[in-house]
Structure formats: C-alpha cells, structure tokens
C-alpha cells in the first residue's frame, strides 16, 4: 500500500483519537442508519408530519458521508 508522508500535514491528537474509535464501527452501521432515516422519513410523510419527514430525511446524506469517511480511514488509515 502506497502512502505519502508529509510532515507539514499531519493529523492532530483529537483527529487520531476519533479515527481510532470510529474505525471500530462496522461500515454497515452507517448504511443501515441512512436506510432507517429514509424509512422513518417515509413513515412520517405518510402520516402527515411533513416538516418532521423532511428533517429526518436529510439525515441520510450525512450518515452516508460518515460511512464513506469511516471506510477511507479503515483502508488508508491516518498518519
């Protein structure tokens, strides 16, 4: 695995600690959280709670982004 090392661009202590903990979470968790948010959003929409439905529906994209970040950290690691 090719890695690039640039001493000017290193992760801070907080980022390393967060990445160490989040790497323990399976990537499927984020995918199912996104699917769950979409399902709850649909249920809220069908029951007439339009505003809450839109609010919960917007959670799917951040969950997927967190899952992508999690996957990249697992594959590439941190410094």
Buried (B, 14 or more C-beta within 10 A) or exposed (E): EEEEEEEEEEEEEEEEEBBEEBEEEEEEEBEEBBEBBBEBBEEBBEEEBEEBBEEBBEBBEEBBEBBEEBEEBBEEEEE
